[in-house]
Amino acid sequence: MHYGDIASAVNAERLMNTVRAICTGERLSNAAEEAALETLTHFYEEAGCRVTVERHPGFVSTPEGAAFVVAGDTYAAVTHPMTPSVEGLQAPLVYVPIEDAMTVASEVVLGKLILTDGLAMEPVVRTLEAKGALGVVFITGEYIHNMIVSRVWGSPTPEILHNYVSIPVASISLGDGNAIKARFASQGALEAKLATTVWSRWVEIPCLVAEIPTPHKDFVMVTGHLDSWHLGAMDNASGNACAVELARILAPYASKLKRGVRFVTWSGHSHGRYAGSTAYCDAHFEELHEHCVLNINADCLGGRCASVMTESPAMASTAELAKVALREAAGVTDWVGCRYSRSCDQSFWGPGVPSVFSQVSEQAPFEGVAAEAFKKMFGSGRSGGFGYWWHSIEDTPDKLDPVLLARDVRVFAVALCHAVMDERLPLDAKAEVDELTVFIKERQTKAGDLLDLSVVIDRLEWLSRVLADRMDDEPEAVNRLTHYVLAEIIPLSYVERSIYSHDEALRAPAVPMLRDVDRLENMGEHERQATLVKLRRQVNRLKMGVRHALQAAGADVPV
């Protein structure tokens, strides 16, 4: 069967109708989104899916209001989740260009309110907070962009319960920011007053699970978040509509599926820093480890003028699937992709679930105050992100192009068809192993004689040869081998701490458990020796992880 025939059933008008049905109001990780849950439940049941709604405790935070007054004049502002409320903080206002924010001297910002540029980013706030700033106001762009200012991935545990910024944060528009900067030029010193109201609390986060009935234990997940900023047409009603459309067009082929498919939609993304996806992972960890063969995340699809289709994220093991889907569904032949960063609800690396996609199309690169921030946040940094309406009041259904939305959904349809209908899983465990080997060798070169990674490298190279030799086995045997090897290798490549917890929501290097190798040469002797103790323990973790992968492959472990 040619999967393009299945993908051709994707209907642009039906997709937009689904988007509009979801976009009846802001979905703030609470009861306000129950109507959208009911809508999705109806659509999935209509498609022939079995639907359940789980509810998991989670920590969420929503901005309730902000007021920003400079020298007596009031400017429209929003505040951000996971930041404190203040009734009326009054202090001198200082402008610090974003390029100087991380290095500005403490005496410049101590006891001041800081005005700076770009999206409200936690590392910037944390740095200015440490230097004595009383609050930070960001100039975000033509429209004010909502952000969540936290590095805590998901709901906090006791040891990180207080690991949030302690100063208020707000954002204003580019026009107002320029007006304030002009007042600095003409008036010199300015006094400002900032008031913010943020509601942070524990709630029951809903998670909708829809399954096409099949007898298979192994399954592919199609995931995305339901909560939104404002109407959230692109972010993420587009992803929700994509999943519903996939259910509609694939359900008639249930008898032909080689694996199950599970559509999972959670809240707590925008207002809980991925609290919904982490809660689902925590509740289903063993099942995910044993039976989830792939996570296909759908988020921010079909934006107007979204012409860049070469930068979507994938893992080494899923890169070929991404290439095939983009080529077969959209004629894209120059995809290069990028390695996943800590974003896109990627909460499933601990149980070792491979991932492909989130977005598949983005805006062309652009110039402007938000351009650098978008480059840092999205994909490879070679695109212009998701459009001026992203995370703003402008994210309405008219910002979607029905033709481009259908194009993007066809890409997901082809990828999903390969994942659930191919006799052999369209995943490349050897590519994942080989990529990890390259990263480990780079760390060995950097560490020199201070750290011995030779056993890890030998075992990885042996595992690569074993996988190459086993690729002619029966498809069922290759599938089992691929699944269990990836379940061991992915956490080694992507997870820094325990596989049962969730690393910080900050960009991380490959093999983050060895990130300290890059700092060794700049450490004093005492700190270096202590860090080497930590790194040797991480080497043991790598040795054992690759050992387990070899055992899963039924291979001897080289001494």
Backbone hydrogen bonds, N-H to C=O, Kabsch-Sander energy under -0.5 kcal/mol:
donor,donor_aa,acceptor,acceptor_aa,energy
3,Y,1,M,-0.7
5,D,2,H,-1.7
6,I,2,H,-0.7
7,A,3,Y,-2.6
8,S,4,G,-1.8
9,A,6,I,-1.7
10,V,7,A,-1.9
12,A,10,V,-0.6
15,L,11,N,-2.3
16,M,12,A,-2.3
17,N,13,E,-2.1
18,T,14,R,-2.1
19,V,15,L,-2.4
20,R,16,M,-2.6
21,A,17,N,-2.0
22,I,18,T,-1.6
23,C,19,V,-2.1
24,T,22,I,-2.0
27,R,230,H,-0.6
28,L,26,E,-0.8
33,E,30,N,-2.0
34,E,31,A,-1.9
37,L,33,E,-2.1
38,E,34,E,-2.4
39,T,35,A,-2.2
40,L,36,A,-2.6
41,T,37,L,-2.7
42,H,38,E,-2.3
43,F,39,T,-2.3
44,Y,40,L,-2.8
45,E,41,T,-2.5
46,E,42,H,-2.5
47,A,43,F,-1.5
48,G,44,Y,-0.6
48,G,45,E,-1.1
49,C,44,Y,-2.6
50,R,211,E,-3.0
51,V,49,C,-0.5
52,T,209,V,-2.5
54,E,207,C,-3.1
56,H,205,I,-2.3
58,G,203,V,-2.4
60,V,58,G,-0.6
60,V,201,R,-2.7
61,S,271,H,-2.5
62,T,199,W,-2.4
64,E,197,T,-3.2
65,G,197,T,-1.3
67,A,195,A,-2.6
68,F,75,Y,-0.9
69,V,193,K,-2.7
70,V,73,D,-3.0
71,A,191,E,-2.9
73,D,70,V,-2.3
75,Y,68,F,-3.0
78,V,171,S,-1.9
80,H,169,V,-0.8
83,T,80,H,-0.7
86,V,196,T,-1.5
89,L,194,L,-3.2
90,Q,88,G,-0.6
91,A,192,A,-2.2
93,L,190,L,-3.0
94,V,113,L,-2.8
96,V,94,V,-0.5
96,V,115,L,-2.9
100,D,97,P,-2.1
101,A,97,P,-0.7
101,A,98,I,-0.8
103,T,100,D,-1.1
104,V,100,D,-1.6
108,V,105,A,-1.3
109,V,105,A,-0.9
109,V,106,S,-0.6
110,L,106,S,-2.3
111,G,132,G,-2.5
112,K,109,V,-2.2
113,L,92,P,-2.9
114,I,135,G,-2.5
115,L,94,V,-3.0
116,T,137,V,-2.4
118,G,139,I,-2.4
121,M,119,L,-0.9
125,V,121,M,-2.0
126,R,122,E,-3.2
127,T,123,P,-1.9
128,L,124,V,-2.3
129,E,125,V,-2.8
130,A,126,R,-2.2
131,K,127,T,-1.0
132,G,129,E,-1.7
133,A,128,L,-2.5
134,L,112,K,-3.1
135,G,112,K,-0.9
136,V,168,P,-1.9
137,V,114,I,-3.2
138,F,170,A,-2.6
139,I,116,T,-2.0
140,T,138,F,-0.8
140,T,172,I,-2.3
146,N,391,H,-3.5
149,V,81,P,-1.5
149,V,147,M,-0.5
150,S,148,I,-1.3
153,W,151,R,-0.6
154,G,152,V,-0.8
154,G,273,R,-3.0
160,I,157,T,-1.9
161,L,158,P,-1.1
163,N,160,I,-2.0
164,Y,162,H,-1.3
170,A,136,V,-2.1
171,S,78,V,-2.4
172,I,138,F,-3.0
174,L,141,G,-3.4
177,G,173,S,-2.4
178,N,174,L,-2.7
179,A,175,G,-1.8
180,I,176,D,-2.3
181,K,177,G,-2.3
182,A,178,N,-2.1
183,R,179,A,-1.5
184,F,180,I,-1.7
185,A,181,K,-1.7
186,S,182,A,-1.6
187,Q,183,R,-3.3
188,G,183,R,-0.6
188,G,184,F,-2.0
190,L,93,L,-0.6
192,A,91,A,-2.4
193,K,69,V,-2.7
194,L,89,L,-2.7
195,A,67,A,-2.5
196,T,86,V,-2.1
197,T,65,G,-2.6
199,W,62,T,-3.0
200,S,198,V,-0.7
201,R,60,V,-2.6
203,V,58,G,-2.8
205,I,56,H,-3.4
205,I,203,V,-0.8
207,C,54,E,-2.6
208,L,265,T,-3.0
209,V,52,T,-3.1
210,A,263,F,-2.7
211,E,50,R,-2.3
212,I,261,V,-1.3
219,F,291,H,-2.5
220,V,260,G,-2.1
221,M,294,L,-2.9
222,V,262,R,-2.5
223,T,221,M,-0.5
223,T,296,I,-2.3
224,G,264,V,-1.4
226,L,266,W,-3.2
227,D,266,W,-0.6
228,S,27,R,-2.8
229,W,235,D,-0.6
230,H,228,S,-0.6
232,G,229,W,-1.1
233,A,395,D,-1.9
236,N,234,M,-0.6
237,A,232,G,-2.3
238,S,233,A,-1.2
240,N,236,N,-2.2
241,A,237,A,-2.7
242,C,238,S,-2.0
243,A,239,G,-2.1
244,V,240,N,-2.2
245,E,241,A,-2.6
246,L,242,C,-2.5
247,A,243,A,-2.1
248,R,244,V,-2.3
249,I,245,E,-2.3
250,L,246,L,-1.9
251,A,247,A,-2.2
253,Y,250,L,-2.2
254,A,251,A,-1.8
256,K,253,Y,-2.1
257,L,253,Y,-0.5
257,L,254,A,-1.2
258,K,420,V,-3.4
259,R,420,V,-1.2
260,G,218,D,-2.8
262,R,220,V,-2.9
263,F,210,A,-3.4
264,V,222,V,-2.3
264,V,262,R,-0.7
265,T,208,L,-2.7
265,T,263,F,-0.5
266,W,224,G,-1.6
267,S,206,P,-1.6
273,R,269,H,-0.8
274,Y,269,H,-0.9
275,A,268,G,-2.0
278,T,274,Y,-2.1
279,A,275,A,-1.9
280,Y,276,G,-2.0
281,C,277,S,-2.3
282,D,278,T,-3.0
283,A,279,A,-2.0
284,H,280,Y,-1.3
284,H,281,C,-0.5
285,F,282,D,-0.5
288,L,284,H,-2.8
289,H,285,F,-2.6
290,E,286,E,-2.4
291,H,287,E,-2.9
292,C,287,E,-0.6
292,C,288,L,-1.4
293,V,219,F,-2.4
293,V,291,H,-0.8
294,L,219,F,-0.7
295,N,354,P,-2.4
296,I,221,M,-3.1
296,I,294,L,-0.5
297,N,295,N,-0.6
297,N,356,V,-1.1
297,N,357,F,-0.6
298,A,223,T,-3.0
299,D,297,N,-0.5
299,D,358,S,-1.7
300,C,234,M,-0.8
301,L,234,M,-0.6
304,R,399,K,-2.6
306,A,303,G,-1.9
307,S,305,C,-1.7
308,V,362,E,-2.5
309,M,307,S,-0.7
314,A,338,C,-2.0
315,M,355,S,-1.0
318,T,315,M,-0.8
319,A,315,M,-1.1
322,A,318,T,-2.2
323,K,319,A,-2.4
324,V,320,E,-2.6
325,A,321,L,-2.6
326,L,322,A,-2.4
327,R,323,K,-2.4
328,E,324,V,-3.1
329,A,325,A,-2.3
330,A,326,L,-1.8
331,G,327,R,-1.3
332,V,326,L,-1.9
333,T,331,G,-0.5
336,V,310,T,-2.1
337,G,310,T,-3.2
338,C,312,S,-0.9
343,S,341,S,-1.8
346,Q,343,S,-1.6
347,S,345,D,-2.2
352,G,349,W,-0.9
353,V,348,F,-2.3
356,V,295,N,-2.1
357,F,313,P,-2.3
358,S,359,Q,-0.7
362,E,308,V,-2.0
363,Q,385,G,-3.2
371,A,368,G,-1.0
372,E,368,G,-0.6
374,F,370,A,-2.6
375,K,371,A,-2.3
376,K,372,E,-1.9
377,M,373,A,-1.5
378,F,374,F,-2.7
379,G,377,M,-0.5
381,G,378,F,-1.5
384,G,363,Q,-3.0
387,G,384,G,-0.7
390,W,387,G,-1.8
392,S,389,W,-1.7
395,D,392,S,-1.8
396,T,394,E,-2.3
399,K,396,T,-2.7
400,L,397,P,-1.8
401,D,302,G,-2.6
405,L,401,D,-3.0
406,A,402,P,-2.3
407,R,403,V,-2.0
408,D,404,L,-2.6
409,V,405,L,-2.5
410,R,406,A,-2.1
411,V,407,R,-1.4
412,F,408,D,-1.8
413,A,409,V,-2.5
414,V,410,R,-2.5
415,A,411,V,-2.3
416,L,412,F,-2.8
417,C,413,A,-2.6
418,H,414,V,-2.3
419,A,415,A,-2.0
420,V,416,L,-2.1
421,M,417,C,-2.2
422,D,417,C,-0.5
422,D,418,H,-1.4
427,L,425,L,-1.8
428,D,317,S,-2.1
429,A,427,L,-0.7
432,E,428,D,-1.4
433,V,429,A,-2.3
434,D,430,K,-3.0
435,E,431,A,-2.3
436,L,432,E,-2.1
437,T,433,V,-2.2
438,V,434,D,-1.9
439,F,435,E,-2.1
440,I,436,L,-2.6
441,K,437,T,-2.5
442,E,438,V,-2.0
443,R,439,F,-2.0
444,Q,440,I,-2.3
445,T,441,K,-2.4
446,K,442,E,-2.1
447,A,443,R,-2.6
448,G,444,Q,-2.2
450,L,447,A,-1.7
451,L,448,G,-0.9
453,L,451,L,-0.7
457,I,453,L,-2.3
458,D,454,S,-2.7
459,R,455,V,-2.4
460,L,456,V,-2.4
461,E,457,I,-2.5
462,W,458,D,-2.1
463,L,459,R,-2.6
464,S,460,L,-2.3
465,R,461,E,-1.7
466,V,462,W,-2.3
467,L,463,L,-2.5
468,A,464,S,-2.2
469,D,465,R,-2.2
470,R,466,V,-1.4
471,M,467,L,-0.7
471,M,468,A,-0.7
473,D,470,R,-2.0
477,A,474,E,-0.5
478,V,474,E,-2.4
479,N,475,P,-2.7
480,R,476,E,-2.0
481,L,477,A,-2.4
482,T,478,V,-3.0
483,H,479,N,-2.6
484,Y,480,R,-2.5
485,V,481,L,-2.3
486,L,482,T,-2.3
487,A,483,H,-2.0
488,E,484,Y,-0.8
488,E,485,V,-0.7
489,I,485,V,-2.4
490,I,486,L,-2.4
492,L,488,E,-0.7
493,S,489,I,-1.7
494,Y,490,I,-2.1
495,V,491,P,-2.2
501,S,498,S,-1.3
505,A,151,R,-2.8
506,L,504,E,-1.9
511,V,493,S,-2.3
514,L,511,V,-2.5
515,R,512,P,-1.8
517,V,514,L,-1.9
518,D,515,R,-1.4
519,R,516,D,-1.4
520,L,516,D,-0.7
520,L,517,V,-0.9
522,N,519,R,-1.4
523,M,520,L,-1.7
528,R,524,G,-2.8
529,Q,525,E,-2.5
530,A,526,H,-1.9
531,T,527,E,-2.5
532,L,528,R,-2.3
533,V,529,Q,-1.6
534,K,530,A,-1.6
535,L,531,T,-2.6
536,R,532,L,-2.5
537,R,533,V,-1.6
538,Q,534,K,-1.7
539,V,535,L,-2.2
540,N,536,R,-1.9
541,R,537,R,-1.7
542,L,538,Q,-2.3
543,K,539,V,-2.9
544,M,540,N,-2.5
545,G,541,R,-2.4
546,V,542,L,-2.5
547,R,543,K,-2.3
548,H,544,M,-2.6
549,A,545,G,-1.8
550,L,546,V,-2.5
551,Q,547,R,-2.5
552,A,548,H,-2.4
553,A,549,A,-1.4
554,G,551,Q,-1.4
555,A,550,L,-2.7
